[in-house]
Amino acid sequence: MERKDSNKKAKPSQFMAILGITAILFIIGIFGWLFISVQKGTELLKEKIKINVNLHYNANDKTTADLKDYIAAQPYIKDIEYVNKETAKQRLQASEDRYDEQLLGGENPLFASIEFHVKSNYVQKDSLLKIKSQIEANSQNIVESIKYPDDVVMNMDVFMKFLLIGFVVLALIFGTLAIILIDNTIKLSMYSNRFLIKTMQMVGATRNFIVSPINKTAVINALLAGMIAIALVYALIFTTEWLVPDFKDARDNQRLVSLFLGMIVLGVLISLLSTYRSVLKYLKMKLDDLY
């Protein structure tokens, strides 16, 4: 009869442990998803920055092709395109900028150019200056100028530094709170089983015999909580992308998988550690101190 009562008491405590871990992992998942989305969105913005290599009027086909091949072979290239003078003219005419051909005497004053985008990790002031110097050094003197939006690049660098610092601080705060909250949740769960643990010790059960099934239950609870939290986070992501389709562009499935795995590992590790500490605590206590 006493064993049945203890089992009935254990079930609500296990449920509360799963619920508590799920809630905490869900919050961590939301925080991680937002960080991934902002990071991915910033990378997409960086890769939209275009670098224009304007060529001299006397650049011939061979030197132009050589320069384009040289740039295309570099590790920083995302995509590259050669734009001749006629294409540049057509683009300008299609834009809102004025292009008065009669005023210019029928001449096309625009430069032929090589336009390219670089990978996001190269969109930094120092990296772009280095790229610019390398192109000029290998241009065979056919480059008139190399242009890109310096101010935008500098502002992005500043933004990313503040963003990184902010997220590191928040990650430390959320990580500390998660550890404390999960630890307290497990302790409350183990508190209802303190007499069972002590009784097993008093009848001669070894520490491993007592701890093993409790640890197994802790792992199962953490895995279940992690799966529920992941399902809730994914449902939130799906709903957000359905309401705001632009969020789909900022999704990074590889990083999301890493986030979900991290949530499960974090839940299991903290659950195991807290459970083990609680069991040892009650094993060391005297029977009278349990009341």
C-alpha positions in Angstrom: 0.0 0.0 0.0 2.8 2.3 0.9 4.6 1.5 -2.4 1.4 2.4 -4.4 1.2 5.7 -2.6 4.8 6.5 -3.4 4.2 5.7 -7.0 1.2 8.0 -7.2 3.3 10.8 -5.6 6.1 10.1 -8.0 4.0 10.5 -11.2 3.0 14.1 -10.5 6.6 14.9 -9.6 7.8 13.4 -12.9 5.2 15.2 -14.8 6.2 18.5 -13.2 9.9 17.8 -14.0 9.1 17.2 -17.6 6.9 20.3 -17.8 9.6 22.4 -16.1 12.4 21.2 -18.4 10.2 21.6 -21.5 9.4 25.2 -20.6 13.0 26.2 -20.0 14.3 24.4 -23.2 11.5 26.1 -25.2 12.7 29.5 -24.1 16.3 28.6 -24.9 15.0 27.3 -28.3 13.3 30.6 -29.1 16.3 32.6 -28.1 18.6 30.4 -30.2 16.2 30.6 -33.2 16.1 34.4 -33.1 19.9 34.5 -32.9 20.3 32.2 -35.9 17.7 34.2 -37.9 19.4 37.5 -37.2 22.8 36.0 -38.0 21.5 34.5 -41.3 19.7 37.7 -42.2 22.8 39.7 -41.7 24.8 37.3 -43.9 22.2 37.6 -46.7 22.5 41.4 -46.5 26.3 41.2 -46.6 26.2 39.0 -49.7 24.0 41.6 -51.5 26.8 44.1 -51.4 28.1 44.5 -55.0 31.7 45.3 -55.8 32.3 47.0 -59.2 35.6 46.8 -60.9 35.4 49.5 -63.6 37.7 48.9 -66.6 39.7 51.3 -68.7 38.4 52.1 -72.2 41.5 50.5 -73.6 40.9 47.1 -71.9 40.9 44.4 -74.6 39.0 41.1 -74.5 42.0 39.0 -73.5 43.1 41.1 -70.5 39.5 41.5 -69.4 38.9 37.7 -69.6 42.2 37.1 -67.7 41.2 39.4 -64.9 37.7 37.9 -64.7 39.1 34.4 -64.5 41.6 35.5 -61.8 38.8 37.0 -59.7 36.4 34.1 -60.2 39.1 31.7 -58.9 39.5 33.4 -55.6 37.9 31.8 -52.5 35.9 34.9 -51.5 33.8 34.9 -54.7 30.1 34.1 -54.4 29.1 35.1 -58.0 30.7 37.2 -60.8 29.5 38.8 -64.0 31.1 40.8 -66.8 29.0 43.9 -67.8 30.0 45.5 -71.1 29.3 49.2 -71.9 26.1 48.5 -73.8 24.6 46.5 -70.9 25.6 49.2 -68.4 23.9 51.7 -70.7 20.7 49.7 -70.8 20.7 49.2 -67.1 21.0 52.9 -66.5 18.2 53.7 -69.0 16.0 51.2 -67.2 16.7 52.9 -63.9 15.3 56.1 -62.5 18.6 57.9 -63.3 18.6 60.3 -66.2 20.6 59.3 -69.3 20.5 62.0 -72.0 22.3 60.4 -75.0 21.8 63.5 -77.2 23.5 65.7 -74.7 26.5 63.4 -74.6 26.7 63.5 -78.4 25.7 59.9 -78.9 28.7 58.6 -76.9 28.5 56.0 -74.1 30.5 57.4 -71.2 30.0 54.4 -69.0 32.7 51.9 -68.1 32.6 48.2 -68.9 33.0 46.5 -65.5 33.3 43.2 -63.7 30.7 43.0 -60.9 30.8 40.4 -58.2 29.5 39.6 -54.7 31.7 38.1 -52.0 30.9 35.6 -49.3 29.5 37.1 -46.1 32.6 36.4 -44.0 34.7 38.6 -46.3 32.4 41.6 -46.1 34.6 43.5 -43.7 36.6 46.7 -44.1 40.0 45.1 -43.9 39.1 42.1 -46.0 37.6 44.2 -48.8 40.7 46.5 -48.8 42.9 43.5 -49.2 40.7 42.1 -52.0 40.9 45.5 -53.7 44.7 45.6 -53.5 45.0 42.1 -54.9 42.8 42.9 -57.9 44.7 46.1 -58.6 48.0 44.2 -58.4 46.9 41.5 -60.9 44.9 43.8 -63.2 47.5 44.4 -65.9 46.7 48.1 -65.5 43.2 47.8 -67.0 41.3 48.8 -63.8 40.0 52.3 -63.7 38.5 52.0 -60.2 37.1 49.6 -57.7 33.9 50.7 -55.9 31.7 49.4 -53.2 29.6 51.0 -50.4 32.2 51.7 -47.7 29.7 53.3 -45.3 27.4 50.3 -45.5 30.3 47.9 -44.8 31.5 49.9 -41.8 28.0 50.2 -40.3 27.5 46.4 -40.7 30.8 45.8 -38.9 29.7 48.0 -36.0 26.2 46.4 -35.9 27.6 42.9 -35.9 30.0 43.7 -33.0 27.2 45.1 -30.9 25.0 42.2 -31.9 27.6 39.6 -30.9 28.3 41.3 -27.6 24.6 41.6 -26.8 23.8 37.9 -27.7 26.9 36.7 -25.7 25.6 38.6 -22.6 22.1 37.3 -23.1 23.3 33.8 -23.7 25.3 33.8 -20.5 22.2 35.1 -18.6 19.8 32.7 -20.2 22.3 29.8 -19.8 22.8 30.5 -16.1 19.0 30.8 -15.5 18.4 27.6 -17.4 20.8 25.7 -15.3 19.4 27.1 -12.1 15.8 26.5 -13.1 16.3 23.0 -14.4 18.4 22.1 -11.3 15.6 23.4 -9.0 13.0 21.6 -11.0 14.9 18.3 -10.6 15.4 18.9 -6.9 11.7 19.4 -6.3 11.0 16.2 -8.3 13.6 14.2 -6.2 12.2 15.6 -2.9 9.0 13.6 -3.3 11.2 10.4 -3.6 13.5 11.1 -0.7 11.9 8.4 1.6 12.1 5.8 -1.2 15.8 6.5 -1.7 16.5 6.3 2.0 14.5 3.1 2.4 16.4 1.4 -0.4 19.7 2.4 1.3 18.5 1.1 4.7 17.6 -2.3 3.3 21.2 -2.7 1.8 20.9 -1.5 -1.8 24.2 -0.2 -3.2 24.5 3.3 -4.4 24.7 2.2 -8.1 21.6 0.1 -7.7 19.7 3.1 -6.3 21.1 5.7 -8.7 20.9 3.7 -12.0 17.1 3.6 -12.4 16.7 7.2 -11.2 19.3 8.4 -13.7 17.5 6.4 -16.4 14.2 8.1 -15.6 16.0 11.5 -15.6 17.4 10.8 -19.1 14.0 9.7 -20.4 12.3 12.8 -18.9 14.9 15.1 -20.4 14.7 13.5 -23.8 10.9 13.7 -23.7 11.0 17.3 -22.6 13.6 18.1 -25.3 11.4 16.6 -28.0 8.3 18.5 -26.9 10.3 21.7 -26.7 11.7 21.2 -30.2 8.2 20.5 -31.6 7.0 23.7 -30.0 9.9 25.8 -31.3 9.4 24.3 -34.8 5.7 25.0 -34.7 6.5 28.6 -33.7 9.0 28.9 -36.6 6.4 27.4 -39.1 3.7 29.8 -37.9 6.0 32.8 -38.0 7.1 32.0 -41.6 3.5 31.5 -42.6 2.6 34.9 -41.2 5.8 36.6 -42.4 7.1 34.8 -45.5 10.3 36.9 -45.5 11.4 34.9 -42.5 11.9 31.8 -44.7 15.0 33.4 -46.3 16.6 33.7 -42.8 16.1 30.0 -42.0 19.3 28.0 -41.6 18.3 24.3 -41.3 21.9 23.2 -40.5 22.1 25.6 -37.6 18.6 24.8 -36.4 19.5 21.1 -36.3 22.6 22.0 -34.2 20.4 24.1 -31.9 17.9 21.3 -31.4 20.6 18.8 -30.6 22.1 21.3 -28.2 18.8 21.7 -26.4 18.5 17.9 -25.9 22.1 17.5 -24.8 21.7 20.5 -22.4 18.5 19.1 -20.9 20.0 15.6 -20.4 23.3 16.8 -18.9 21.7 19.2 -16.4 19.0 16.6 -15.6 21.6 13.9 -14.9 23.8 16.1 -12.9 21.0 17.6 -10.8 19.5 14.1 -10.2 22.8 12.6 -9.1 23.5 15.5 -6.7 20.0 15.2 -5.2 20.3 11.4 -4.7 23.7 11.8 -3.0 22.3 14.5 -0.8 19.4 12.2 0.5 21.7 9.2 0.8 24.0 11.2 3.1 21.1 12.6 5.2 19.9 11.0 8.4 16.4 9.6 8.3 15.1 12.2 10.9 16.4 15.0 8.7 14.1 13.9 5.8 11.0 15.0 7.6 
